[in-house]
C-alpha cells in the first residue's frame, strides 16, 4: 500500500522512488532478510550421492541401470528401494549383459555391490564386467561403432511409418556429464577398479552344504540364506535409514542371477503345481520390504519362459516394481527374415512403478528392438512391428 500512495503523490516523488529501487535492485515485494539468499535455510535437502539424481516427476532418488537408453524408457532411471525384474531371453544370451552393465555402473560410481548367483561364482562375474566408455573416448568409440553399422538412408525412409514421425527421438549418443555411462562389450573392466570396489558375493553352492538339515518352511533353503545375507549387509554397513552411515552416504546395488531356476532349489520351472510354488513369491515379498527401508536397488534376472504356471508369473510381476522382457530372434522365424536383419530381438516394457503419484512416467514408444553391435548394446524403435 505504501508503494501505491507514493505513486499518487506526484511525479517527483515517483521518480525518486524508481531511482532508489534501481540502485538497490530490490522491489518492495522482495524479501530483504537473510532467507532470500538461502544461507540460513534449514529446510530439508535432497541426499547427494555419487551416481544418483532425483526424479523430475516425484523427487524419488534414481540410479542408472548402466544403459542410458533404458534409463530414458524407465522415466530417468531405477528408483532407490525398488526391484527391476528382467525376463531372460530364451537362450540367456543378452540378459546377462544387462545384468553386468548394472553392476559395472555401480563400480564406476563407487557403489557397494552384492552379487548373488547359484550358477557362477560372483568373483568370476565381476571379472567379466564390460569396460566403461569414459568421457575422453566415449564419443569416438560410439561414432566408430555407429558408422560401421550404419543403415542406408533410403532403407530408413522405407521402414519408418508415418506414425513414428511424431514420436520423440530416443537419446542414443553419449553426452558429457550425463547420468549413466556407456560400456564396451568387447572389453573387460580394468582390474584396478574391481580391486578398489566394495563388493559382497553370495554363491549358493558355498552357502548350503549337502549335509544340511532343512526344517519344514515355506521358503527354500537357498532363499532363506540369501535373505539373511542381504539383511546382514544392509544392517552391518548401515544402508538402512534407522542407522545413518558414518562415512559418506552410499548406495547398495543388489544383483541376483537366474532367480527361480532349479539351481536355487525351486521347482516352479519343473512342475505346474510344485511343492515350492509359493516360495519365490514370498521371497520377493520379503525382499521388497528390505529394499523399501534402505538405500538399495535390486536387479533380478529370471527364466520366466520356463515357469509352468502362468499364475505364478502374474504374482511375480505384481511383486516387482519394474518388469522388462527380452525376446531374442535366435531360433525364431524373425532370425531369417530380412526385415529384422538389423536387430537381434525385441524388448518389452511390461511394468513401470507408480511412485509417489497416481500415474507412471511411461514412454510413448511401444515398439522397441535391441541389437548388440560390435561394442555397444543399443535399444531403438522397431520400425517393422
QUIPE-V805945 format. One record per residue. RES is the residue in three letters. OMEGA is omega in whole degrees, 0 to 359 (* if undefined). BURIAL is 1 if it has 24 or more other C-alpha atoms within 12 Angstrom, else 0. Layout:
RES_OMEGA_BURIAL / RES_OMEGA_BURIAL
//
This chain:
UNK_179_0 / UNK_179_0 / UNK_180_0 / UNK_180_0 / UNK_180_0 / UNK_181_0 / UNK_183_0 / UNK_185_0 / UNK_177_0 / UNK_184_0 / UNK_182_0 / UNK_179_0 / UNK_180_0 / UNK_180_0 / UNK_179_0 / UNK_180_0 / UNK_179_1 / UNK_180_0 / UNK_179_0 / UNK_180_0 / UNK_180_0 / UNK_179_0 / UNK_181_0 / UNK_179_0 / UNK_180_0 / UNK_177_0 / UNK_182_0 / UNK_182_0 / UNK_180_0 / UNK_178_0 / UNK_182_0 / UNK_182_0 / UNK_181_0 / UNK_181_0 / UNK_180_0 / UNK_180_0 / UNK_177_0 / UNK_183_0 / UNK_182_0 / UNK_182_0 / UNK_181_0 / UNK_181_0 / UNK_181_0 / UNK_178_0 / UNK_179_0 / UNK_179_0 / UNK_180_0 / UNK_180_0 / UNK_179_0 / UNK_178_1 / UNK_179_1 / UNK_173_1 / UNK_179_1 / UNK_176_1 / UNK_179_1 / UNK_182_0 / UNK_188_0 / UNK_179_0 / UNK_179_0 / UNK_179_1 / UNK_185_1 / UNK_169_1 / UNK_180_1 / UNK_176_1 / UNK_185_1 / UNK_175_1 / UNK_183_1 / UNK_179_1 / UNK_177_1 / UNK_175_1 / UNK_180_1 / UNK_180_1 / UNK_183_1 / UNK_178_1 / UNK_177_1 / UNK_181_1 / UNK_180_1 / UNK_184_1 / UNK_175_1 / UNK_180_1 / UNK_183_1 / UNK_181_1 / UNK_173_1 / UNK_179_1 / UNK_177_1 / UNK_176_1 / UNK_187_1 / UNK_172_1 / UNK_192_1 / UNK_183_0 / UNK_175_0 / UNK_181_1 / UNK_187_0 / UNK_180_1 / UNK_176_1 / UNK_179_1 / UNK_176_1 / UNK_179_1 / UNK_183_1 / UNK_177_1 / UNK_178_1 / UNK_179_1 / UNK_180_1 / UNK_177_1 / UNK_178_1 / UNK_179_1 / UNK_181_1 / UNK_182_1 / UNK_178_1 / UNK_178_1 / UNK_175_1 / UNK_182_1 / UNK_169_1 / UNK_185_1 / UNK_181_1 / UNK_180_1 / UNK_174_1 / UNK_185_1 / UNK_187_1 / UNK_179_1 / UNK_180_0 / UNK_178_1 / UNK_177_0 / UNK_178_0 / UNK_180_1 / UNK_179_1 / UNK_182_1 / UNK_179_1 / UNK_180_1 / UNK_181_1 / UNK_179_1 / UNK_172_1 / UNK_184_1 / UNK_188_1 / UNK_185_0 / UNK_186_0 / UNK_184_0 / UNK_181_1 / UNK_180_0 / UNK_181_0 / UNK_182_1 / UNK_181_1 / UNK_180_0 / UNK_182_0 / UNK_179_0 / UNK_181_0 / UNK_181_0 / UNK_182_0 / UNK_184_0 / UNK_179_0 / UNK_179_0 / UNK_184_0 / UNK_180_0 / UNK_179_0 / UNK_180_0 / UNK_181_0 / UNK_179_0 / UNK_185_0 / UNK_186_0 / UNK_175_0 / UNK_185_0 / UNK_183_0 / UNK_180_0 / UNK_179_0 / UNK_184_0 / UNK_183_0 / UNK_178_0 / UNK_180_0 / UNK_179_0 / UNK_180_0 / UNK_185_0 / UNK_183_1 / UNK_179_1 / UNK_179_1 / UNK_181_0 / UNK_180_0 / UNK_181_0 / UNK_176_1 / UNK_183_1 / UNK_182_1 / UNK_172_1 / UNK_185_1 / UNK_180_1 / UNK_182_1 / UNK_181_1 / UNK_181_0 / UNK_181_0 / UNK_182_1 / UNK_180_1 / UNK_183_0 / UNK_181_0 / UNK_177_0 / UNK_178_1 / UNK_181_1 / UNK_180_0 / UNK_184_0 / UNK_176_1 / UNK_183_1 / UNK_180_1 / UNK_182_1 / UNK_176_1 / UNK_178_1 / UNK_190_1 / UNK_180_1 / UNK_179_1 / UNK_183_0 / UNK_183_1 / UNK_178_0 / UNK_181_0 / UNK_181_0 / UNK_182_0 / UNK_176_0 / UNK_184_0 / UNK_176_0 / UNK_179_0 / UNK_183_0 / UNK_180_0 / UNK_178_0 / UNK_176_1 / UNK_180_1 / UNK_179_1 / UNK_179_1 / UNK_179_1 / UNK_180_1 / UNK_181_1 / UNK_178_1 / UNK_178_1 / UNK_180_0 / UNK_180_1 / UNK_180_1 / UNK_180_1 / UNK_180_0 / UNK_181_1 / UNK_183_1 / UNK_183_1 / UNK_180_0 / UNK_170_1 / UNK_172_1 / UNK_178_1 / UNK_184_1 / UNK_183_0 / UNK_179_0 / UNK_182_0 / UNK_179_0 / UNK_181_0 / UNK_180_0 / UNK_178_0 / UNK_185_0 / UNK_185_1 / UNK_183_1 / UNK_175_1 / UNK_176_1 / UNK_182_1 / UNK_176_1 / UNK_181_1 / UNK_187_1 / UNK_174_1 / UNK_180_1 / UNK_181_1 / UNK_179_1 / UNK_179_1 / UNK_179_1 / UNK_178_1 / UNK_181_1 / UNK_180_1 / UNK_182_1 / UNK_181_1 / UNK_178_1 / UNK_183_1 / UNK_183_0 / UNK_181_0 / UNK_178_0 / UNK_181_0 / UNK_181_0 / UNK_181_0 / UNK_186_1 / UNK_181_1 / UNK_184_1 / UNK_183_1 / UNK_181_1 / UNK_177_1 / UNK_176_1 / UNK_180_1 / UNK_179_1 / UNK_179_1 / UNK_180_1 / UNK_179_1 / UNK_177_1 / UNK_177_0 / UNK_182_1 / UNK_184_1 / UNK_183_1 / UNK_182_0 / UNK_175_1 / UNK_184_1 / UNK_175_1 / UNK_188_1 / UNK_172_1 / UNK_182_1 / UNK_170_1 / UNK_186_1 / UNK_177_1 / UNK_184_1 / UNK_180_1 / UNK_179_1 / UNK_181_1 / UNK_187_1 / UNK_185_0 / UNK_181_0 / UNK_178_0 / UNK_178_0 / UNK_178_1 / UNK_179_1 / UNK_179_0 / UNK_178_0 / UNK_178_1 / UNK_180_1 / UNK_181_0 / UNK_176_1 / UNK_180_1 / UNK_180_1 / UNK_182_1 / UNK_179_1 / UNK_178_1 / UNK_177_1 / UNK_179_1 / UNK_182_1 / UNK_178_1 / UNK_182_1 / UNK_180_0 / UNK_180_0 / UNK_180_0 / UNK_182_0 / UNK_181_0 / UNK_180_0 / UNK_179_0 / UNK_182_0 / UNK_179_0 / UNK_182_0 / UNK_185_1 / UNK_181_0 / UNK_184_1 / UNK_177_1 / UNK_179_1 / UNK_179_1 / UNK_175_1 / UNK_184_1 / UNK_174_1 / UNK_186_1 / UNK_182_1 / UNK_176_1 / UNK_185_1 / UNK_172_1 / UNK_185_0 / UNK_176_1 / UNK_176_0 / UNK_184_0 / UNK_181_0 / UNK_179_0 / UNK_179_0 / UNK_187_1 / UNK_180_0 / UNK_178_1 / UNK_181_0 / UNK_183_1 / UNK_184_0 / UNK_185_1 / UNK_178_1 / UNK_178_1 / UNK_175_1 / UNK_178_1 / UNK_179_1 / UNK_181_1 / UNK_183_0 / UNK_191_1 / UNK_170_1 / UNK_185_1 / UNK_176_1 / UNK_184_1 / UNK_176_1 / UNK_178_1 / UNK_183_1 / UNK_184_1 / UNK_186_1 / UNK_*_0
//
